[in-house]
Every structure is written in structure tokens, then in C-alpha cells.
Amino acid sequence: MLPIRDCVSKTPGYTPGEQPQTNDFIKLNTNENPYPPPKEIFQTLQTELDKVRLYPDPISKKLRQAAAKVFGVSVEQVLAGNGSDDILNIAVRTFVNPSETVAFLDLTYSLYETITKVHGANITRFTTNDKFELDSPIICSNAKLIFLASPNPPLGKHLNREYLEETCKNASGIVLIDEAYVDFSDDNHLDFLEKYDNVIISRTMSKSYSLAGMRVGFGIASTAIIEQMDKVRDSYNLDRIAQTLGTAAFEHNAYFQNIWQKVRQTRSRLITSLREMGFIVFDSESNFVLASPQWMTAKEFYNKLKERKVLVRYFSHPRITDYVRISIGTDEETDCLLKAIKDIMN
Ligand code: PMP
């Protein structure tokens, strides 16, 4: 018998969305940015490639400096992660002992459950109301860590700001606000960092900065929190290329802001069109929408779209059964999606 920890052998593990290794799909299943980063960011790459023999900067200093400037905090308040998933993992390992408690919503990013279970910690789940919104703060006196995504998947809407604030005020442990999708919305919670010393904001360059393939994310918090989390991260958690491209991308914020605007416009158009075609669609403040065709099952719909080389994510949960989550594509991709849907309906 292998000496595998019970909490590991009993956990099914995280299932990421499909990542086809061919280029023949319109890929709207894992919330990547449909627009590429500006070409200029690749200019600095050759210098880094010439140095692949050497280890990267272990503390990702330049990247953190660039991030700190954009987030309006000091560099000591930023930890760089190998994607924001790395930050979530580091948070569990920094603040939670095995058999202590991590709290999160019943409908949210499913990785919270996996990393908590694999760590051997317990889970307390909180249920949102009928509209999948918070209607009170999360009060969990024994939680060492509370994960709250805002905007929160799979719907993609912000959680109520006042209740979030009350949650931070009342928590005896750490509250991590996962802002993976925040750049596609009008609000963020960076201001909480000035008021609460138990808050971590996580951000990613995977979605709004078009760098999913590079794995760059951040934890932003008080220097006291970052100092401890820094001990827990892997020794060289971001490679040279990721650090360089991430740093360069932050120098092109105007380009990205323009893209965020475009994604939001396409999102409105897609929501309107889907509703006109009889779908139930939730409002979204993210770069995806959750929708259900009422004229066939979402599972069938997912398969029929896939046959037509459009890939979306099938989603079913006891509270929200039989939906698809559709990432916002370019206008051209959206036209192809809508055409494929019309074809399926006929
Ligand atoms: N948080 C949320 C809410 C997400 O949906 C995702 C994407 N799967 C992540 C974090 C992770 O993003 P990444 O590791 O690519 O930064």
C-alpha cells in the first residue's frame, strides 16, 4: 500500500475545462481573453531566452513593482503567483492547519474545495439566496480562511459590497477576495486593504491581461500577510518568460482597458441575442455568461455546439442544473456562435 494521505486519496481532484490541443475550435470554455496581448510585449523576450540557463528572479521583483503601481499599493504588499491558483494554494498553506476550517459559498470556484480537501482541512459552505446573492454577511467564527470570489462564478456577478465588508469586519481569520474577473466590472475591493488587516485580494493576468498561458497572478495584502505567504511559495514560482511578459503587459494598460470595454460590449450583445433566442441568461459582470437553452437540454446543446467546433463549458450543480457557461469571444467569434445556435435551432 502506498502511504497516501487519506485526504488526498479521497479527493477526486480538480477538473479543469477542456483544453483541446488543436486549433480548430472557437474556444469559449475557459474564460480566456479573446484578444492577444500587444505585440510590443514580446520585444524583450529574446534577452530572457538567452538567459534560460539561469534561474529567474525568485522574488519576481520587477513584476511585483509593475503590479504594485497598477494596484496602487507598495511592492511589499504584492506576492506574485504562478497564476492566482498558486496564491489560493499558498493562502491555505499559510493560514490553515489540517483539520481547521475553510469557508466559501456553495456555488463558486470549485478549486477552493479541492485545495482545502487536499490540505486535510474542513469545509463550511454558505448558501446564497434564490438569486444566488449574499443576503447577509458570512459569519463563521472558526474559519481560518474565507474564500469569496467577486465577481463570483458561475454567474459572474459581484457579491454585495456591504455584506462583504461586514464579513471582513467580523472574521477572526483571513478573508481572501478573489478578483479574477474584476477588470470586466465597475467595482473592486482594493479599498478594503486600507481598512482591514485580514484581507487578501487575489488578481490574475490570465483573463483581463491575455496571459493565461503564462500563469501570472497576485496576492495583494498587508506587508505582514505577504511576508508570511512569501515563505510558503515555491522557491522560483514564476519562470523568466512569465515575469517578463507580465511586467511588459502592465506597461500597456490603455491597450487592455480598451479590450475590457470591447468584451463588455460583446457581453451585452450576446446576452441580448441569447435572450431573444429563448435562453435563460444571468446578468454578468465577468467575461462569461451562464445560460440555458429552454428548447433542449444544455448537455445536448453543448454537444451540438461542439460538433460545430464551438466549445463552451457544460455546467450542472444541484442548485443550477443544466447550464452552459460561455466565455465572451471576439465579435467575429460571437457571430459564429450565434450562427451555430440558429443552425441547431432549425
Ligand atoms: N479564481 C477564479 C474565480 C477563477 O475562475 C479562476 C480561473 N479558473 C482562477 C481564480 C484562476 O486563475 P489563474 O490561476 O489562471 O490565475
Boltz pocket constraint, residues with backbone or C-beta under 6 A from the ligand:
constraints:
  - pocket:
      binder: B
      contacts: [[A, 82], [A, 83], [A, 84], [A, 85], [A, 86], [A, 109], [A, 149], [A, 151], [A, 153], [A, 178], [A, 180], [A, 203], [A, 204], [A, 205], [A, 206], [A, 212], [A, 215], [A, 216], [A, 217]]
      max_distance: 6.0
